[in-house]
Structures are given as structure tokens and as C-alpha cells.
Amino acid sequence: MHEFGTVLYVISEVEKLCKENDLTEVGSVTLEVGEVSGIVPDYLKSVWGWAVERSDYMKGAELKIEILPGVTYCEDCGKTYETMKYAKICPYCNSEHTYLVAGNEYNIKEIEAR
């Protein structure tokens, strides 16, 4: 379960920002999670509740998750399409010369400080 490591990394980064900016408390963190990142949002939330209670800055902080759609690009026809719906085969020209351009990432989008 890499969600545990992901949560610990996010908390560590937010704590660094708190120290750098003299913040005392975080109310929420919004994460953008790619739908093909392999990260399971329910697992993130499960680990989050446990982990934030061990942070001086983040006790009780809410985790908000926004899902980023997977987008694949076709090198043959130059079009993009929904990765989850069509996978590796381009729905426009049936080419397999495709690659993922979005949806495999996760980002800290927003931090609400109190």
C-alpha cells in the first residue's frame, strides 16, 4: 500500500511549508490524484485520519481529493482521448502508438491554514 508513504510525504511537505511561513494550524489539504496513478482515494483517506493526528500542525485537518482524468495521446493521428475508457488503443485510428499525457500524477493543490 503506497498510500501510506504518499500521506506521510504530503504531511512532511505541508509541515515544511508551515515552518517556512510561520503557520500554526492546517484546516485542510486538497490533493489532485490522477485516475491512473494507482493511488486509491479511500486508502488515502483511511491513512490520513491516523497520520494527521500525529502532526503538530495538522491535527484534525481534512483531506480533500480531486480526481484528474487520464488522457492519452495518439502519435499517429495526433488526438487525445480518455485513458480509462479506451486504454492503449486510440479510438479514432486504432493505433497502439499512444502514450499517457495526464492522470498518473498527484499534486498538493491547496492548503487551508487557520
Beta strands, then each sheet from edge to edge (+ up, - down):
strand 1: 26-34
strand 2: 62-68
strand 3: 71-74
strand 4: 80-82
strand 5: 98-102
strand 6: 106-113
sheet 1: 2+ 1+ 6-
sheet 2: 4+ 3- 5+
end
